[in-house]
Amino acid sequence: MIITYPHMGEAYIAIKAVLDDIGVESIVPAYTTKATMQLGSKLSPESICLPFKIMLGNYINAIKSGADTIIITGSCGPCRFGYYGPIQKQILEDAGYKDVEFIILDSPGEDFKKFISSIARITGGRFIAPIRALRAGYKVCCEIDKMNELVYYIRPRAINKSQVKAITHSFRSNIVNVKGSAQITELIRDTVNKLKAIELDTSFEPLKIGIIGEIYTIIEPFSNLETEEKLGELGIEVHRSMTVKDWADNTIVRPVTGRKPYTKEKRLSKPYLPALIGGHAQQCIAHAIQYAKHGYDGLVQIYPMTCMPEIVSRSILPQIEKDYNIPILSLIVDEQTGEAGYVTRLEAFVDYISGGREQAKAAIN
C-alpha cells in the first residue's frame, strides 16, 4: 500500500508526519500548478466546484508516481464534499485507474466504529503506534499555526519582503524531503528562527484583513492565487479564519472527547444563520463577526463558484458589513479566474480601506 492524499494548505505536512511515524509509505502529490488543475478539470463535471478538480489532478499526479491508495476525509450535510470520494473513484476508474483504493475518513462524531475501521485499514490493524503518531501530527499542526502567525506579522513589516518569500518557499521545497514528525518539527522551528532574523520596520502599523470563506479555498494557496502572500506584500497583516489545526480540533479531537464542534461559531452566527446548511457557512458568518469585534479593517471572503453554502454566506455578509461597519470583499474562484483581475480587486480593496482609515484619523484630529 502506497498512500497519497490531496493538497489542502498545510494538511499534507501533518498527514506525512503521521504516516511517516507509523511506517506507512506515502507520496506527497506534486505541488498544485495550472497543469494540475487542467488535468483534473478535463475529467470533472463542468459545474463541480474548484476543489474537486484540483484534488482529482493531485490524485492523478500521485498515481503516476506510484500511489495506489487515496485518503480523503468525508463530510455530512448538504455540502457536495461528502460526495467527492465516491464520484472521484468512479471518474478515476472510467479514466483507466481501476486499481486505486479509496479510504474515506468520516468524522468520528458521525460513526466512531467506521472511523476506527478506516484507521485500521491504513495501519494494518495497529492502534498504539497510530495513536502516538496522531498526537505527534496534531503537535505538528500547532507548530505550523505558530509559524504562519509569525509570517502574517513579519511579511507586511519586513524591510525586504523578498526575504520572507525566499524563506517560506524554501520551507515548502524542503518539507517533502524530511521524514517523521521530529524532523518536520525541527525544520519548522529552523524556519521560524530564520523568519525572526528578518529586519522589520517596527514603526509601521499595517491594516489588518481577515480571510474568511470556504475552508479549501482559504487554506490552499494555489486555489486563492496566493492571497495571503499578495496582501502581505501590499503591507497588509492578514489572518486566516480556518487552519488545519482548527479543522482537526473540531472534526476529530472534539468528537472523540465528547465535546460539540464549533460551539462558539454556531452561537455567534445564530442571529443570521441559525441552521446548518453544509460546508462552513455558519463559521464564515461567525468569523466575520469575530474579526469585526477585534478591530480588523476589512474582510476578504473567498469561495469556489457554485459553492451553495458560501453563496448563502455572501448574501448575509452585507448585513454583517452594515451591523459591524466593516468592509467586505467577496472573491469567487474557478479554473477560469485571471490573476490580473483578481489582484486588481485586492489592490482596490486595500486602497478603499486605507482611505477609510485616513478619513477616521482626520475626523479624530
Secondary structure, 3 states (H helix, E strand, C coil): CCEECCCCCCHHHHHHHHHHHCCCCECCCCCCCHHHHHHHHHHCCCCCCHHHHHHHHHHHHHHHCCCCEEEEECCCCCCHHHHHHHHHHHHHHHCCCCCCEEEEECCCCCCHHHHHHHHHHHHCCCCHHHHHHHHHHHHHHHHHHHHHHHHHHHHHHECCHHHHHHHHHHHHHHHCCCCHHHHHHHHHHHHHHHHHCCCECCCCCCEEEEEEECHHHHHCCCCCCCHHHHHHHCCEEEEECCCHHHHHHHHHHHHHCCCCCCHHHHHHHCCCCCCCCCCCHHHHHHHHHHHHHCCCCEEEEEEECCCHHHHHHHHHHHHHHHHHCCCEEEEEECCCCCHHHHHHHHHHHHHHHHHHHHHHHHHHC
